[in-house]
Amino acid sequence: MAARQEGKRSRRTFLTQRGWAFLVVAALLVFFAYALRRPELLFVGCFVAAVPLLSLVLIGMQRPKLDVRRTFAPLLLTSGRPTAVRLQVSNLAPRPFPVSGWTDAVGWLPKNPAAGQLGPLRSGLFRHREPLSATRVGYDLTPPRRGRFEVGPFTVTMTDPFGLACGTQRAGHAQTVTVVPQVQPLPESGLTIAEAEGSARLVQHRAVGSDHDVTTRAYRTGDALRRVHWRASAHHGDLMVRQEEQRSHSEASVLLDTRRSGYRDAESEHPLTAAESDRFEWAVEFTASLVVHLQHSGFLVHMHETAEQQLSAVENTTHFLESLATVQLSASALPMDAALANRSESGRTPGSMFAIVSDAGAELVDLLAARRSSYELAVAFLVMPDDDSSAVTLSRAGWTCVTVSAGDSAEDAWLAVVDRGGVRRAS
């Protein structure tokens, strides 16, 4: 019963403007037939009325059986970048399928779906003996923003030879697609991490030797005891410090503020083509670019959120980007200590910290400032903050602060970090 009702909802027949015109003319002929007492006009009127009604019945009797397969190229849809949609339409019915129009609904274009003309298809009666009668159609679409949308269903529109009646029928089902944020390539900027032994490049290289090949140098005042290489110290008779950066994966933490209270421009109601918050959208896109860049540079990346966890682990880049596609601002927030919990492996320091926030709030800003000494490099990207108090507080604590606007590119924001010290602007 439910399947029958669904089938009725998927089919619709109606008269075209020409068909309605025929009925109007038929009604006038019937009226004048009685007014003028001309029976021949009554005969003509009935005939004119029967033609569109017969066309409507014939269109309603058509039951096309089509198989629709939809593919995307590239497979991973990205916001703001064109994607080619290709559809293979096969006739499964024993009767040929005539020329018809087609539309493919797009989630963010409800009033302007993709459309075209579908050529005639041969009978599918002997489809087990020979290839199905099929055709290929396609169109290009450009997702306006990240998110999860529906593409489809595919709908065919059939008309009678005289254009008096029209019928539409859905073929296949809607397909849910995930649109990930853009990943912009970040340049190898030569960014350095200031440490006791001098400057070490942010992009590290991994050694392949054993522990005996570790690079060491003489101990200097201020070096952490955790970095003392005791075996080398015993050999040289003086304290020696290991230079770990050239030996292993460097670690980096990325903090994304996902609290609704952290973005003053957040709106609860917005159309599909608009963002919940322009500032948050910039933060999400930059997070995608930054994490991918750090991974490709050999970093072990840890992801932090200020609200309940929504993001997947960064080890699988595709899954991580798909989780970024659906991340939303949350009304609830985690305790800031929990949000900044050290996820580094045992025996390792947190490494570098990159915080991407807008109006972070006093609690988060004070905690970041207090923990500055825990990080080798600490950079805060402030997305259109309403005031400079956060930047001033973090800058005084030793953070490198980059203030950006929603129109700045990820590359500009990244290059701005090179000019370290104090507050810097991306543009």
N, C-alpha and C positions, 0 to 999 in steps of 0.2 A: 504493500500500500504506500509506504514511504517512497519507494523507488518510483512508483507511478506518479506521485505528486511532484517528485523532483523532476521527472521527465516533462511534466506539463509546464513547470516553471522554466525549464530550459528551452521550450519551444514557444513561439509566439507568431501568430498570423494576423495581418491587418491589411486594409485597403490602402492603396496609394492615393495621392491627390487625384490622379486620373480616374481611379476607380470610384472615388467619391463624386467626382464630376459626372460620371455616368449615372450614378444613382440620383443626383439632382436633376439631370436631364430627364430621366425616367419618371420622376415624380411630377415634373412640369408637364410631360406628355400625358400622363394619366389625368392630371387636373384639367388640361384643355380638352381631353377626350370627353369628359363628363360635361364640361362647361359648354363645349360646342356641339356636343352630341355627335362626335365622330368616332365610331368604334375602331376605325383603322389606327387612330392614334393610340388607343388603349393597347392594341396588339403590339405596336412598335414600342410603346413604353415598357410593356412587360418583357419584351425581348432585350431592350437596352439594360433593364435592371438585372436580368438573368445572367448577362455576360460577366460582370464583375463578381457576382455572387458565386458563379460556377468557378471562376478563377480562384476565388478565396478557398473554395472547397478542395480544389485540386492541389493548391499549395499546402493546405493543411494535411493532405493525405501523404505528402512526401515525408519519408523517414530516412534521411541520409545517415549512413553509418561511416564515420570518418575516424581514422586514427591519426592523432597529432603528436608529433615528437618535437620538442623545443630544445635547442642547444644555444649556448652562449660562447662568444669568443671575444676576449679571454674568459676563462671559466670563473675567475674571481672578479666580480664587478667592483669598480672603484668609483667613488663619488667624483663628479666633474669630468670623467673621462668616458668617451664613447665606447659602447659595447655593441657588437653585431649580434643580432638575434636571428637565428635561422630555424625555420619550421619545415618539417617534412609531413605533408598531408597525404594520407593514403585512403582510397575508397575501399571499404569492406562490404558494401552492399552488392547484391547481384545485378542491380541496374546501374547504368552509367550515371555519373553525377554531372549535371550541367554546369555551364559557366555561372559563377556567382561571385558576390563580393565577400570580403572577409574583414574582420577586425580582431585585434588582439589587445585586450584591455591592459593598461599599465597602471600600477597602483598610484603613482604620483601624477598621472594624467587622466583622471576619471572622465573628463569631458573632451579629450582629444586623443583617443586610442590610435594605435597604429592600424592602418587600413590598406587595402589593395584589392586586386582582382584575381580570383582563383580560376584557372583554366579548367576545361572539361576533363573529367577523369573517366577512364574506361571501367567496365564492369569488374568487380572483384569476385565474381562467382567462382572462377577457377584459380583463386589466389594460392591454393596449395600446389598447383602444377606449374605456375609461372609467377614471376614477380608481380607484386601488387601494382595496380595503377596508382601512381603517386606523382606528386609534384612538389617543388620546393619554392617557398616564398620567404621573405625576410625583410628586416628593417633595422635601423640603428636607433639606439636610445642612449641618453646620457643621464644617469642618475643625478639629481640635483644635490643630494646629501647622503650621508651614511644612514644606515638603518636596515630594517627588514621589511620588504614589500612583496606584493603579489603581482605576478605577470600572468595574464590570462583571466578568464578562459577565452579560448579561441572560438569565435562565433562566425558562422556563415550566413549570408543573406541571399535568399532565393526569390526570384520574381517570375511571373508568368510571361510568355512571349509578348503579350500586349502591354505589359507594365501596369496592370490593373490591381494586382494583389502582391503582397510581399510576405515572406516568412523568414524568421530568424531561428537558428538553432545552435546551441552550444556544442562544441566538440572537444572533448577532453576536459581537464580540470585546470584550475589556477595553480601556478607554480610559485612557491615562496623562494625568493632570492635574498641573499644577504649582500649589502653594499658596504664595503669596507672603506675607511677613510684613506685619503691619498697619502702615499709614502713618498716624500720628496727626498732625493739624494742630498745628503749633507756633505760639504767639502771636507777634505783632509786639511784642516786649518792650521795644523802645527801647534794646537793647543797644548800647553805644558802644565804639569803639576809641580808646584814648588815644594821641595822637600829638603831635608837637612843636607843631603849630599849634592844638591843642585837641582837642575831641572830634568825631569824625565818625561818623555813624550807621552801624551794621553793615550795615543794608539800604541799599544805595547806589542812586543814580539815575544814568543814563547821559546825558551831554550829546550833542547831535547836531551841534554846530558843528564848525568846522575847528580846526586846531592854533592858529590865531591867536586863537581865542576861549577858550583855556585859562585857567582861573583861577589867578592867581599871587599870591604875597605876598612880603614881604621875607624874606631869609635870616636865620635865627636860629642861634645856636650849638648845635651838635648835629645839625643837619639833614644828611642824607646828600647827598653830592655828586651822586649819581645823579639827584637830584630837582631839581637846578638847571636853570632854564629859561634857556639862554644867550641866546636871541634877546631875551627880555624883559629880561634883565640888561643887554644892550648898549643897549637902548632907554632904560632908566631910569638907567643909569650905576651901579647897585648890583646885587648878587647877588639874584636873584629865584628863588623855589622854586615849582614847579608843584604844584597840589593835584589829584593824579591821581584821587583817590577819586570825584570828581564827574564824571570824564570817561569812564571805561571800566569794563569788567567788573572787579569786584574778584575776587580769587582766594582760594580756601579749599582746604585739604587736610584730608582725613578719614582718620585711621589706625584701622583695625580690627585688633585682635590676634586672629589666627586660629591661634595655636599651642596645642596641647593642654596644654603645660606652663604656659600662662598662665591656666588655669582649674582650680582645685583640685577642683571638684565634678564634673569630666568623668567620665563612665562609658562604657566601651566597649560594654557590652551594655545595651540598654534597649528597651522595647516601642515600637510605632509611635506610641502616644498620648503617650509621654513624650519629653522632650527629652534630648539628649546631655549638655547642661549648662544649667541654668537661668540661670546668669550669662551664658553665651554667647548664649542666646536673647534675653535682654534687650539685650545689646550689638548683635545683628543687627537687632532691631526698632527700636532707637533710631537705628542707622545709616541705616535706610530713611527714617525720619521726618526726620532731620537733613539728609540729602542732598537729599531732595525739597524741603524748606523752603529750603535755600540756593539751589537751582536756581531756584525760583519767585521768590526775592528778587533774582535777577540775578547770582548768583555763578558764576564758572567753577570747577567743583569737580574736584579731583584725588583719586582714591581710592588709598590705600596699604594693603598687607597685610603682615603679618610672616612669612607662610609663602608657599608657591608660589601664584601668581596663580589665583584662582578666580572673581573678579568681573568682569563685563563693564564696558565703559566707561559712565560715568554719563550721557553725552549722550542715549542712548536709555533713557528711564526704565523702560519696560516690560521691556526686556532686562536692565537692571540689577537690577530687583526680582526677576525670574525667577532670576538668578544668586544673589541673596541667599537665595532659597528653597532652594537646594541646597548652599550653602556649608557646609563641615564643618571641624571642628578637624583640624589636621594635626600629625603627629608630627615632621615635619622643619620647619626654620625657615630663613629667609633671613638672611644677614648684616644686622645692623641698619642699617648704612650704606646697603645696597641697598634695604631696606624704606622708608627715609626719603629716598630719592633725590629731588632736586628735579625735579618734572615741569612746572614753570612754563614758560611760553613765554619765548623769548629776550628779555632786557631787562626782565623782570618779577621782582618778589620773590615768595617763596612765599606771601605774604599771611598769612591766619589759619590756625591749625592746631587741629584738634579730634581729640584722641586718646581712643579708647574702649577701655579695657583693664580687666583685673581684677587679677591678680597678675603684673604686667608683668615682673618680674625686674630685677636690678641693671643689666644691660647696657643694656636698653632705657630704663630710667628715667634713667640717667646720660647717655645720648645725647640724650634729650629735654631734659634740663636744660641740657646744654651748648649746644644749638641754640635755646634760648629767644630769644636776641637776633635770630635770623633771621626771626621771625614778628612781625607787628604785634599779633596777639592769639593767645594760646595757652591752650587750655582742655583739661583732662583730666577725663574722666568715668571714675571708678573704681568698678567694679561689685563690690560686696561684697568688698573686699580683705581678706585674712586679718590684715593689720596696717596701720598707718598710715605705715610707713616711706616708701613710694612717694609718698604725698601730701605728707609733710613735705619730702622732697627736691625735689619739683617745685615746691612752694609757695615754698620758699626761693629757687629759681631764677627766680621770677616767673610761674609758671604759675597759672592759676585752676583749682583742683581742686574737683570736685563728687563727693562720695561718694554712691552710690545703692544701693538694694537691688532685688531682683528684683520687688518689689511696687510700686515707684514708677512713676509714669507718665512718659512722655517730656516732657509739658508741664511737670511739676514740675521735672524735671532741667534743662530749658531755662531756666525762669524763675529757677532758682537761680544761673545764670551772671550774672544782673544784679547780684547782690550780690558784686561782684568783690573779690579780694584775700584771700589766705589760703585755708584749707580751708572749704568750705561743704557742707552736707548738703541733699539734695533735699527731704526730708520733715521 
